[in-house]
Amino acid sequence: MPRVSCSIIQPQCSRCQACVEACPELFAWDEELGEVVVREDCADAPDLAKAVAWCPHDCIEVHDPDTP
Ligand code: SF4
């Protein structure tokens, strides 16, 4: 069964890391890249909605396979 996944619209992201604080199971700060990355193995993290709500720039895109 396809799972919900998400990605970050990097050009919109201010690197505030609120999403990392809200949902560390799913988002992580990558020192080398200097940006937030999504951990692919945790796509159904319970705090995803909180991270989306906390993002000040609406740059977390959620891909729900059940929503066309
Ligand atoms: S909360 Fe939004 S703006 Fe802040 S680092 Fe995460 S994705 Fe970027």
Backbone and ligand atoms as CSV (ligand in chain L), in Angstrom:
chain,resi,resn,atom,element,x,y,z
A,1,MET,N,N,0.842,-1.192,0.000
A,1,MET,CA,C,0.000,0.000,0.000
A,1,MET,C,C,0.880,1.245,0.000
A,2,PRO,N,N,0.605,2.201,-0.907
A,2,PRO,CA,C,1.423,3.412,-0.938
A,2,PRO,C,C,1.279,4.200,0.354
A,3,ARG,N,N,2.329,4.864,0.741
A,3,ARG,CA,C,2.308,5.599,1.999
A,3,ARG,C,C,2.427,7.093,1.743
A,4,VAL,N,N,1.966,7.844,2.711
A,4,VAL,CA,C,2.123,9.293,2.645
A,4,VAL,C,C,3.622,9.625,2.713
A,5,SER,N,N,4.040,10.534,1.879
A,5,SER,CA,C,5.425,10.983,1.942
A,5,SER,C,C,5.431,12.506,1.846
A,6,CYS,N,N,6.577,13.096,2.037
A,6,CYS,CA,C,6.618,14.548,1.939
A,6,CYS,C,C,7.978,15.008,1.458
A,7,SER,N,N,8.018,16.243,1.017
A,7,SER,CA,C,9.262,16.844,0.555
A,7,SER,C,C,9.253,18.322,0.920
A,8,ILE,N,N,10.415,18.931,0.825
A,8,ILE,CA,C,10.542,20.341,1.181
A,8,ILE,C,C,10.824,21.150,-0.083
A,9,ILE,N,N,10.091,22.227,-0.254
A,9,ILE,CA,C,10.354,23.138,-1.368
A,9,ILE,C,C,11.531,24.016,-0.930
A,10,GLN,N,N,12.729,23.586,-1.287
A,10,GLN,CA,C,13.935,24.214,-0.741
A,10,GLN,C,C,14.046,25.707,-1.026
A,11,PRO,N,N,13.700,26.200,-2.243
A,11,PRO,CA,C,13.849,27.643,-2.483
A,11,PRO,C,C,12.998,28.503,-1.540
A,12,GLN,N,N,11.927,27.913,-0.995
A,12,GLN,CA,C,11.040,28.646,-0.088
A,12,GLN,C,C,11.483,28.544,1.366
A,13,CYS,N,N,12.343,27.593,1.659
A,13,CYS,CA,C,12.692,27.254,3.043
A,13,CYS,C,C,13.682,28.269,3.618
A,14,SER,N,N,13.391,28.730,4.845
A,14,SER,CA,C,14.263,29.707,5.506
A,14,SER,C,C,15.301,29.042,6.408
A,15,ARG,N,N,15.318,27.726,6.454
A,15,ARG,CA,C,16.248,26.952,7.300
A,15,ARG,C,C,16.020,27.219,8.794
A,16,CYS,N,N,14.786,27.512,9.169
A,16,CYS,CA,C,14.509,27.832,10.574
A,16,CYS,C,C,14.532,26.587,11.457
A,17,GLN,N,N,14.365,25.431,10.872
A,17,GLN,CA,C,14.405,24.135,11.549
A,17,GLN,C,C,13.236,23.896,12.504
A,18,ALA,N,N,12.169,24.642,12.355
A,18,ALA,CA,C,10.976,24.387,13.174
A,18,ALA,C,C,10.441,22.988,12.907
A,19,CYS,N,N,10.543,22.538,11.672
A,19,CYS,CA,C,10.058,21.199,11.337
A,19,CYS,C,C,10.885,20.117,12.036
A,20,VAL,N,N,12.180,20.371,12.189
A,20,VAL,CA,C,13.046,19.413,12.885
A,20,VAL,C,C,12.643,19.324,14.356
A,21,GLU,N,N,12.316,20.472,14.926
A,21,GLU,CA,C,11.888,20.497,16.321
A,21,GLU,C,C,10.526,19.822,16.489
A,22,ALA,N,N,9.627,20.063,15.527
A,22,ALA,CA,C,8.268,19.519,15.630
A,22,ALA,C,C,8.238,18.018,15.383
A,23,CYS,N,N,9.064,17.551,14.471
A,23,CYS,CA,C,8.978,16.153,14.048
A,23,CYS,C,C,10.369,15.610,13.711
A,24,PRO,N,N,11.192,15.391,14.733
A,24,PRO,CA,C,12.565,14.928,14.477
A,24,PRO,C,C,12.635,13.517,13.902
A,25,GLU,N,N,11.524,12.778,13.983
A,25,GLU,CA,C,11.525,11.437,13.385
A,25,GLU,C,C,11.572,11.534,11.865
A,26,LEU,N,N,11.106,12.639,11.338
A,26,LEU,CA,C,10.974,12.759,9.888
A,26,LEU,C,C,11.937,13.771,9.261
A,27,PHE,N,N,12.221,14.851,9.991
A,27,PHE,CA,C,13.074,15.893,9.417
A,27,PHE,C,C,14.393,15.971,10.176
A,28,ALA,N,N,15.469,16.245,9.432
A,28,ALA,CA,C,16.781,16.349,10.053
A,28,ALA,C,C,17.565,17.468,9.378
A,29,TRP,N,N,18.424,18.097,10.174
A,29,TRP,CA,C,19.280,19.129,9.627
A,29,TRP,C,C,20.561,18.476,9.104
A,30,ASP,N,N,20.865,18.713,7.829
A,30,ASP,CA,C,22.065,18.150,7.214
A,30,ASP,C,C,23.140,19.233,7.180
A,31,GLU,N,N,24.161,19.064,8.015
A,31,GLU,CA,C,25.235,20.063,8.125
A,31,GLU,C,C,25.942,20.273,6.793
A,32,GLU,N,N,26.189,19.181,6.093
A,32,GLU,CA,C,26.948,19.264,4.848
A,32,GLU,C,C,26.185,20.028,3.768
A,33,LEU,N,N,24.898,19.692,3.636
A,33,LEU,CA,C,24.072,20.352,2.622
A,33,LEU,C,C,23.624,21.742,3.064
A,34,GLY,N,N,23.590,21.953,4.383
A,34,GLY,CA,C,23.088,23.220,4.907
A,34,GLY,C,C,21.599,23.382,4.681
A,35,GLU,N,N,20.902,22.259,4.741
A,35,GLU,CA,C,19.456,22.317,4.572
A,35,GLU,C,C,18.783,21.172,5.326
A,36,VAL,N,N,17.464,21.303,5.466
A,36,VAL,CA,C,16.690,20.251,6.123
A,36,VAL,C,C,16.440,19.139,5.116
A,37,VAL,N,N,16.581,17.914,5.555
A,37,VAL,CA,C,16.309,16.767,4.688
A,37,VAL,C,C,15.206,15.913,5.308
A,38,VAL,N,N,14.545,15.151,4.459
A,38,VAL,CA,C,13.463,14.265,4.899
A,38,VAL,C,C,14.022,12.853,5.008
A,39,ARG,N,N,13.781,12.227,6.157
A,39,ARG,CA,C,14.196,10.830,6.324
A,39,ARG,C,C,13.168,9.952,5.616
A,40,GLU,N,N,13.616,9.240,4.636
A,40,GLU,CA,C,12.677,8.503,3.787
A,40,GLU,C,C,12.028,7.316,4.489
A,41,ASP,N,N,12.671,6.844,5.544
A,41,ASP,CA,C,12.168,5.619,6.162
A,41,ASP,C,C,11.131,5.900,7.249
A,42,CYS,N,N,10.633,7.119,7.313
A,42,CYS,CA,C,9.708,7.455,8.394
A,42,CYS,C,C,8.565,8.314,7.857
A,43,ALA,N,N,8.011,7.890,6.751
A,43,ALA,CA,C,7.039,8.718,6.048
A,43,ALA,C,C,5.713,8.859,6.778
A,44,ASP,N,N,5.440,7.974,7.728
A,44,ASP,CA,C,4.161,8.088,8.437
A,44,ASP,C,C,4.356,8.578,9.872
A,45,ALA,N,N,5.302,9.487,10.061
A,45,ALA,CA,C,5.570,10.022,11.393
A,45,ALA,C,C,4.321,10.714,11.955
A,46,PRO,N,N,4.030,10.487,13.230
A,46,PRO,CA,C,2.802,11.034,13.805
A,46,PRO,C,C,2.782,12.561,13.882
A,47,ASP,N,N,3.956,13.190,13.924
A,47,ASP,CA,C,3.994,14.640,14.081
A,47,ASP,C,C,4.147,15.391,12.769
A,48,LEU,N,N,3.905,14.721,11.652
A,48,LEU,CA,C,4.027,15.401,10.360
A,48,LEU,C,C,3.085,16.611,10.281
A,49,ALA,N,N,1.849,16.434,10.737
A,49,ALA,CA,C,0.888,17.542,10.672
A,49,ALA,C,C,1.354,18.728,11.513
A,50,LYS,N,N,1.988,18.430,12.637
A,50,LYS,CA,C,2.503,19.503,13.491
A,50,LYS,C,C,3.622,20.263,12.772
A,51,ALA,N,N,4.498,19.528,12.118
A,51,ALA,CA,C,5.594,20.170,11.382
A,51,ALA,C,C,5.044,21.057,10.270
A,52,VAL,N,N,4.042,20.566,9.565
A,52,VAL,CA,C,3.433,21.366,8.485
A,52,VAL,C,C,2.836,22.642,9.078
A,53,ALA,N,N,2.175,22.502,10.241
A,53,ALA,CA,C,1.545,23.664,10.869
A,53,ALA,C,C,2.581,24.668,11.365
A,54,TRP,N,N,3.722,24.179,11.811
A,54,TRP,CA,C,4.760,25.054,12.366
A,54,TRP,C,C,5.588,25.735,11.281
A,55,CYS,N,N,5.596,25.200,10.086
A,55,CYS,CA,C,6.450,25.763,9.022
A,55,CYS,C,C,5.949,27.168,8.655
A,56,PRO,N,N,6.792,28.174,8.829
A,56,PRO,CA,C,6.332,29.546,8.594
A,56,PRO,C,C,6.215,29.909,7.115
A,57,HIS,N,N,6.717,29.066,6.240
A,57,HIS,CA,C,6.723,29.411,4.815
A,57,HIS,C,C,5.951,28.417,3.947
A,58,ASP,N,N,5.191,27.554,4.574
A,58,ASP,CA,C,4.379,26.582,3.838
A,58,ASP,C,C,5.185,25.828,2.795
A,59,CYS,N,N,6.338,25.378,3.165
A,59,CYS,CA,C,7.184,24.719,2.164
A,59,CYS,C,C,7.327,23.220,2.384
A,60,ILE,N,N,6.477,22.636,3.232
A,60,ILE,CA,C,6.467,21.187,3.361
A,60,ILE,C,C,5.305,20.669,2.516
A,61,GLU,N,N,5.641,19.930,1.496
A,61,GLU,CA,C,4.619,19.357,0.600
A,61,GLU,C,C,4.348,17.922,1.035
A,62,VAL,N,N,3.080,17.619,1.248
A,62,VAL,CA,C,2.695,16.266,1.639
A,62,VAL,C,C,2.077,15.577,0.434
A,63,HIS,N,N,2.563,14.397,0.145
A,63,HIS,CA,C,2.070,13.629,-0.986
A,63,HIS,C,C,1.268,12.453,-0.442
A,64,ASP,N,N,-0.035,12.578,-0.564
A,64,ASP,CA,C,-0.911,11.515,-0.073
A,64,ASP,C,C,-1.428,10.716,-1.273
A,65,PRO,N,N,-1.045,9.450,-1.384
A,65,PRO,CA,C,-1.455,8.648,-2.544
A,65,PRO,C,C,-2.954,8.459,-2.657
A,66,ASP,N,N,-3.683,8.702,-1.568
A,66,ASP,CA,C,-5.142,8.553,-1.616
A,66,ASP,C,C,-5.845,9.817,-2.074
A,67,THR,N,N,-5.077,10.918,-2.195
A,67,THR,CA,C,-5.672,12.173,-2.643
A,67,THR,C,C,-5.197,12.489,-4.062
A,68,PRO,N,N,-6.106,12.533,-5.017
A,68,PRO,CA,C,-5.696,12.766,-6.399
A,68,PRO,C,C,-5.109,14.174,-6.599
L,1,SF4,S1,S,9.887,24.655,9.152
L,1,SF4,FE1,FE,9.670,25.106,6.944
L,1,SF4,S2,S,10.975,26.919,6.631
L,1,SF4,FE2,FE,11.592,26.008,8.574
L,1,SF4,S3,S,13.283,24.605,8.049
L,1,SF4,FE3,FE,11.389,23.397,8.043
L,1,SF4,S4,S,10.717,23.408,5.919
L,1,SF4,FE4,FE,12.180,25.083,6.140
